[in-house]
């Protein structure tokens, strides 16, 4: 079963991008995930991912735009997570003049003079290379994060997100730092920015469903609380009515007050609004909530006068 993060990444790899955007996506991905191995004076570049479709997406950019030759490899299944690592391996001699290595090794982290498409591309490359969103179908909270060992890279991503009025937090770690979001609305905004429309619809549907469920739950709790309060108040009123029921002062009271006492004894959990309706149904008498409240206070007053 695929995760929500995997579905987003799959969607991002299947969007049609301009050549300029593909170049920036690749730059962002390599800044975060490129490894260089040195052996006997020769070097090779290794670009990896746990998802084969991401490696094929990156390989397509290298092949179609930069005409670079490479080999594809994959590891044995990891016993702990049951996943493989997929790799693109490039011998340094295969890197041609069309490929601008300075974008990777000498990148200047500044959001100034960067277009909206370049910002979007950089975020896409960042999510493909080190981004994830928690499984929202099972979790009640929302969490999007970018991981990288390059703190300046994450600070640059943070500045880009700030420009979209999104406010991520940054945790500095010794080996791998994290830039993250916790608000469902901001995660939705991120998916809008990178044009992951299907994933955006899925997330917003979950947010709406969860908010509705929480609202129904709160209303149910409120109903239970109101019933409990009404029952407690009703039982106290019944106790008072029984104390005054056979007294002379009670027998002198108006018929409507006696109707109230009879209804209250028969309906201990009824609210004041319920008693208004019962008055109409049983005695064909129209009375307001204030009128019922007046009778409640009157019963208490009589009870106190007997003490």
C-alpha positions as CSV (number, residue, x, y, z in Angstrom):
1,X,0.0,0.0,0.0
2,X,1.4,3.4,-1.0
3,X,1.8,6.2,1.5
4,X,0.4,9.8,1.0
5,X,4.0,11.0,0.5
6,X,4.7,8.5,-2.2
7,X,1.5,9.4,-4.0
8,X,2.5,13.1,-4.0
9,X,6.0,12.3,-5.3
10,X,4.5,10.1,-8.0
11,X,2.2,12.9,-9.0
12,X,5.0,15.4,-9.1
13,X,7.1,13.1,-11.4
14,X,4.2,12.9,-13.9
15,X,3.6,16.6,-14.4
16,X,4.8,18.2,-17.7
17,X,7.5,20.8,-16.9
18,X,9.4,23.3,-19.0
19,X,13.1,22.6,-19.7
20,X,14.0,25.5,-17.4
21,X,11.9,24.0,-14.5
22,X,13.4,20.5,-15.0
23,X,16.9,22.0,-14.7
24,X,16.0,23.7,-11.5
25,X,14.3,20.6,-10.1
26,X,17.5,18.6,-10.8
27,X,19.7,21.3,-9.3
28,X,17.6,21.2,-6.1
29,X,17.6,17.4,-6.0
30,X,21.4,17.1,-6.5
31,X,22.2,19.8,-3.9
32,X,20.4,17.7,-1.4
33,X,21.2,14.1,-2.5
34,X,24.3,14.0,-4.6
35,X,27.2,11.8,-3.2
36,X,30.7,11.7,-4.8
37,X,32.9,8.7,-4.4
38,X,36.7,9.0,-4.9
39,X,38.7,5.9,-5.8
40,X,42.3,5.9,-7.1
41,X,42.1,9.5,-8.3
42,X,38.8,8.9,-10.1
43,X,35.4,10.1,-9.0
44,X,31.9,8.9,-9.6
45,X,28.6,10.7,-8.9
46,X,25.8,8.8,-7.1
47,X,22.2,10.0,-7.1
48,X,19.9,7.8,-5.0
49,X,16.3,7.3,-3.9
50,X,14.1,4.7,-2.3
51,X,11.6,5.1,-5.2
52,X,12.4,3.8,-8.7
53,X,10.0,6.2,-10.3
54,X,12.0,9.2,-8.9
55,X,15.3,7.7,-10.2
56,X,13.7,7.3,-13.6
57,X,12.4,10.9,-13.5
58,X,15.9,12.2,-12.7
59,X,17.5,9.9,-15.3
60,X,15.2,11.2,-17.9
61,X,16.3,14.8,-17.2
62,X,20.0,13.8,-17.4
63,X,19.5,11.9,-20.6
64,X,17.1,14.2,-22.5
65,X,18.4,17.6,-21.4
66,X,22.1,17.0,-20.7
67,X,22.8,13.9,-22.8
68,X,24.8,12.4,-19.9
69,X,25.6,8.7,-19.9
70,X,25.0,6.8,-16.6
71,X,24.2,3.3,-15.2
72,X,21.3,2.4,-13.1
73,X,21.7,0.2,-10.0
74,X,19.7,-1.0,-7.1
75,X,20.4,-2.6,-3.7
76,X,19.2,-5.7,-2.0
77,X,15.9,-5.4,0.0
78,X,16.5,-3.8,3.3
79,X,15.4,-6.2,6.1
80,X,14.1,-3.4,8.3
81,X,11.9,-1.4,5.9
82,X,11.6,-3.9,3.1
83,X,12.8,-1.3,0.6
84,X,15.5,-1.0,-2.0
85,X,17.8,1.9,-2.8
86,X,17.9,2.9,-6.4
87,X,20.9,4.7,-7.8
88,X,22.1,6.6,-10.8
89,X,25.9,6.2,-11.1
90,X,27.8,8.7,-13.3
91,X,31.5,8.6,-14.0
92,X,32.9,12.1,-13.8
93,X,34.4,11.9,-17.3
94,X,30.8,11.5,-18.6
95,X,29.8,15.0,-17.3
96,X,29.8,17.2,-20.3
97,X,29.9,20.9,-20.9
98,X,26.1,21.2,-21.0
99,X,25.9,20.3,-17.4
100,X,26.7,23.3,-15.1
101,X,28.3,21.8,-12.0
102,X,28.7,25.3,-10.4
103,X,24.9,25.3,-9.7
104,X,25.5,22.4,-7.3
105,X,28.8,23.2,-5.7
106,X,28.7,27.0,-5.7
107,X,25.0,27.6,-5.2
108,X,24.2,31.1,-3.7
109,X,21.2,30.8,-1.4
110,X,19.2,33.9,-2.1
111,X,15.5,34.2,-3.0
112,X,16.2,37.6,-4.6
113,X,15.9,37.7,-8.4
114,X,14.4,34.2,-8.5
115,X,11.2,33.6,-10.5
116,X,8.0,31.9,-9.3
117,X,8.8,28.9,-11.6
118,X,12.3,28.6,-10.1
119,X,10.9,28.8,-6.5
120,X,8.3,26.1,-7.4
121,X,11.0,23.9,-9.1
122,X,13.3,24.2,-6.1
123,X,10.5,23.1,-3.7
124,X,9.6,20.2,-6.0
125,X,13.2,19.0,-6.1
126,X,13.4,19.4,-2.3
127,X,10.3,17.3,-1.7
128,X,11.4,14.6,-4.1
129,X,14.8,14.4,-2.5
130,X,14.0,14.7,1.2
131,X,10.3,15.6,1.8
132,X,7.5,13.7,3.4
133,X,4.0,14.1,4.8
134,X,2.6,11.9,7.5
135,X,-0.1,9.4,6.7
136,X,-3.1,11.6,7.1
137,X,-5.6,8.7,6.8
138,X,-4.3,7.2,10.1
139,X,-3.0,10.3,12.0
140,X,-5.1,13.0,13.5
141,X,-2.4,15.6,13.1
142,X,-0.6,17.1,10.1
143,X,3.1,17.1,9.5
144,X,5.2,18.0,6.4
145,X,8.9,18.0,6.6
146,X,12.1,18.4,4.5
147,X,15.3,16.7,5.7
148,X,18.8,17.7,4.6
149,X,22.4,17.6,6.0
150,X,22.8,21.0,4.3
151,X,21.4,23.6,6.7
152,X,21.8,26.5,4.2
153,X,19.7,24.6,1.7
154,X,16.9,24.3,4.3
155,X,17.2,28.0,5.2
156,X,16.8,28.8,1.5
157,X,13.7,26.6,1.3
158,X,12.4,28.4,4.4
159,X,12.9,31.8,2.8
160,X,11.0,30.6,-0.3
161,X,8.1,29.4,1.8
162,X,8.1,32.6,3.8
163,X,7.6,34.4,0.4
164,X,4.3,32.4,0.0
165,X,3.2,33.4,3.5
166,X,4.0,29.9,4.9
167,X,5.9,29.8,8.1
168,X,7.9,26.6,8.6
169,X,10.0,25.8,11.7
170,X,13.6,24.7,11.4
171,X,15.3,22.2,13.7
172,X,19.1,22.0,13.6
173,X,20.6,18.5,14.1
174,X,24.2,17.3,14.1
175,X,23.9,15.2,10.9
176,X,20.5,16.0,9.4
177,X,18.3,19.0,10.0
178,X,14.5,19.3,9.5
179,X,12.3,22.0,8.1
180,X,8.6,21.3,8.9
181,X,5.0,22.5,8.8
182,X,2.2,21.4,11.2
183,X,-0.8,23.3,9.9
184,X,-3.1,21.5,7.5
185,X,-3.9,24.8,5.7
186,X,-0.2,25.5,5.1
187,X,0.4,22.0,3.8
188,X,-2.5,22.5,1.4
189,X,-0.9,25.8,0.3
190,X,2.4,23.9,-0.4
191,X,0.5,21.3,-2.6
192,X,-1.1,24.2,-4.5
193,X,2.3,25.8,-5.1
194,X,3.8,22.7,-6.6
195,X,0.6,21.9,-8.6
196,X,0.0,18.5,-6.9
197,X,-3.7,18.9,-7.6
198,X,-4.9,15.3,-6.9
199,X,-3.0,15.2,-3.6
200,X,-4.4,18.6,-2.7
201,X,-8.0,17.4,-3.3
202,X,-7.3,14.3,-1.2
203,X,-5.8,16.3,1.7
204,X,-8.6,18.9,1.7
205,X,-11.3,16.2,1.6
206,X,-9.6,14.6,4.7
207,X,-9.4,18.0,6.5
208,X,-13.1,18.7,5.8
209,X,-14.2,15.2,6.8
210,X,-12.1,15.4,10.0
211,X,-13.3,18.8,10.9
212,X,-16.9,17.7,10.4
213,X,-16.3,14.6,12.5
214,X,-14.7,16.7,15.3
215,X,-17.6,19.1,15.2
216,X,-20.2,16.3,15.4
217,X,-18.2,14.8,18.3
218,X,-18.2,18.1,20.1
219,X,-21.9,18.6,19.6
220,X,-22.6,15.0,20.8
221,X,-20.4,15.7,23.9
222,X,-22.3,19.0,24.4
223,X,-25.7,17.2,24.1
224,X,-24.5,14.6,26.7
225,X,-23.3,17.4,29.0
226,X,-26.6,19.3,28.6
227,X,-28.6,16.1,29.3
228,X,-26.5,15.4,32.4
229,X,-27.0,19.0,33.6
230,X,-30.8,18.9,32.9
231,X,-31.1,15.5,34.7
232,X,-29.2,16.8,37.7
233,X,-31.2,20.0,37.9
234,X,-34.5,18.1,37.3
235,X,-33.7,15.7,40.2
236,X,-33.0,18.6,42.5
237,X,-36.2,20.3,41.5
238,X,-38.2,17.0,42.1
239,X,-36.7,16.7,45.6
240,X,-37.8,20.2,46.4
241,X,-41.3,19.7,44.9
242,X,-41.8,16.5,47.0
243,X,-40.8,18.4,50.1
244,X,-43.4,21.1,49.5
245,X,-46.1,18.9,47.9
246,X,-48.3,18.3,50.9
247,X,-48.0,21.7,52.5
248,X,-50.7,24.3,52.9
249,X,-48.7,26.9,50.9
250,X,-48.5,24.5,47.9
251,X,-52.2,23.9,47.9
252,X,-52.9,27.6,47.6
253,X,-50.7,27.9,44.5
254,X,-52.1,28.6,40.9
255,X,-53.0,25.7,38.7
256,X,-50.2,26.4,36.2
257,X,-47.6,26.1,39.0
258,X,-49.1,22.7,40.0
259,X,-49.0,21.6,36.3
260,X,-45.3,22.5,36.3
261,X,-44.7,20.4,39.4
262,X,-46.5,17.4,37.9
263,X,-44.6,17.7,34.6
264,X,-41.3,18.0,36.4
265,X,-41.9,14.9,38.6
266,X,-42.8,12.9,35.4
267,X,-39.9,14.2,33.4
268,X,-36.7,14.5,35.5
269,X,-34.3,14.8,32.5
270,X,-36.4,17.4,30.6
271,X,-34.8,20.7,29.9
272,X,-36.7,24.0,30.3
273,X,-37.4,24.0,26.6
274,X,-38.8,20.5,26.8
275,X,-41.1,21.6,29.6
276,X,-42.4,24.4,27.4
277,X,-43.4,21.9,24.8
278,X,-44.9,19.5,27.3
279,X,-47.1,22.3,28.7
280,X,-48.5,22.8,25.2
281,X,-48.9,19.1,24.5
282,X,-50.6,18.1,27.8
283,X,-52.4,21.2,29.0
284,X,-52.7,23.2,25.7
285,X,-51.1,26.1,27.6
286,X,-48.5,28.4,26.0
287,X,-45.7,29.3,28.3
288,X,-42.3,30.7,27.8
289,X,-38.9,29.4,29.0
290,X,-38.8,32.3,31.4
291,X,-42.2,31.3,32.7
292,X,-40.9,27.8,33.5
293,X,-37.8,29.3,35.1
294,X,-40.1,31.5,37.3
295,X,-41.9,28.3,38.6
296,X,-38.5,26.7,39.3
297,X,-37.5,29.7,41.4
298,X,-40.9,29.8,43.1
299,X,-40.6,26.2,44.2
300,X,-37.2,27.0,45.7
301,X,-38.6,30.0,47.5
302,X,-41.5,28.0,49.0
303,X,-39.0,25.3,50.1
304,X,-36.8,27.9,51.8
305,X,-39.8,29.5,53.6
306,X,-40.5,26.1,55.2
307,X,-37.1,25.9,56.8
